[in-house]
Amino acid sequence: MIANTLLESYLDALRELGGSDLHLKGNSPARVRVSGRLSSLDDLPTPTPEDLSAIMDCIIPESASTNFKKTGETDFAYVDTHGRRYRVNCFLFGQAIGFAFRSVKPEAPSYDDLGLPQSIASLATIERGLVLVTGPTGSGKSSTLAAMVNAINASRAKHIITLEDPIEFIHRDQRSFVNQREIGFDTRTFASALRASLRQDPDVILVGEMRDLETVEAAMQAAETGHLVLSTLHTLGVAETISRIIDFFPPYQHKQARVSLADILAGVISQRLVEARSGTSLIAACEILVTNGRVKQAILEPERATDIKTIVTEGAFYGMMTFDQALARLVTEGKITVETALANASNSHDLGLILKDAGHSTV
């Protein structure tokens, strides 16, 4: 089959099945992830290494191709013949080419679409500060950030700059004025784009990922100078996120980093995707930290780092919740089963007690 036709057949199957990801490697059936589970597209031709090489030649942009040749991997966006968007990672393994395609919805989602709690919406209404969305790869971080930008765009007259690698959701101007810049096409790096954005009169800056110290420093500077900065980290919980930010800096700068972070951090959303009760979709369980006086003290004093979990557990008044509290809420709302909650709990014993107190059987 012609490379483009073969790729389109895989992508059509992905959409028809309602899947999120397509995986390709030579001499192995194409696989799709649907509701978190991988399955093979056995009814479609198995791609050969030559097919994948031809697909890469057809779809990879020049800048991504240069990066691929240097590093053996690259990210870029792809739009199929139906106008549907995908985030693509192309990589080498054993000198063979592999692909991972992530399906992107054409319109930015709303909070309701994602089932996000109100405290996340509240974080997007602040005027200045740093808001971080964290979690492992594929946990819905980009969707949550897109929902926050979408809400700001729809309700407030702001200048929003997004720095993404690659651009996933397209934000069309509503009440706000939105400029979306793609790393590798419109600008060189997150850090250089961040520094330039401060000269572009922004109100809100979205940074796709804080990967290195240079980007972290630029993001913190932007928040310190009166901007709302939204970004992501690959951490698994709110306490770990705070430690990770500090650890970007050399030890002799830790004290000043804590002072700066305590001043600018507005909140942390750490999320995991769990199976919905229907078994046909995934839903986000969110651990949420909202900065208050107790949080600031815990950031400033390293010996109080272990207090973060207690603060979040006791912080419902401020909109805070732990993962286990979030899972219990999803059970109570009928969105997930008790079994799913317990399987994804940070502490299944503690969650069991929460569920029993709420009247749910854990037997």
C-alpha angles and dihedrals in degrees: 000000000000109000097243093046091050093049092047090053090055093046092048089053090049091054094044090053093047091240129163103209140031120203124197133184132155121277092004127099115262111258131208131196114225119178089345096309127109121225135169127250092225094164092063128070117275109244119240123215087254090055092053092047089052091047090052092051089052101048111023116102118230095250092049090048090055091050091047092054091050100043108017092242140059144170128225142150123255130195116201127215090273093055094254116146130227136182107225132200116190118189144167124239120174088347090301125115124245131185135202116189119192114198114231122202113238094233128048110255126243127230089255091052089057097037092235121170122252094250090068090055089050092055090059092057097064119106101220140011142070123293118186128198111197141178142108123302111291096022095121100259094140091050092052092049090048090053090052093049090045091054093049091046092052098045111029137050099236139139106241122192119189123195109196140169095226117357108244112170119038113225113201118201114270118152088333131061110236128197115184118196125190121215110239093021109048098017139009107238141356091250096050091045091049092053091048092048091063087067092051098071098246127175097188127028123190115199111194094214138352099224105160145016093266092057093043091052092048092048092049091048090052091052091046091054094058106274131125107239121193120190147145140241132188096239129127103224144012096258091050089049093059091048091048093054091051092046091059086073126072113257095256089060097047095097094052091043089055091050091050094044093049089053099048108028109107099172150324126228113194114184145184129189116234132181115272120232090255090061090223101090144026129244131199121249107198131201106202132197119187113191116244134151094286092050091050091053092048090052094047096048114054092199089062095056091107089060091072094082092050092047091052092045091053096037103089090122089064094044095261125144139166123234090258092051089049091051091049090051091052090051092050090049089052093242098119136019126253088244092055091048093052092046091055099038124126087217113013092193093054092044090050090057091049091050093048090051088053091052100257122136114232096187 
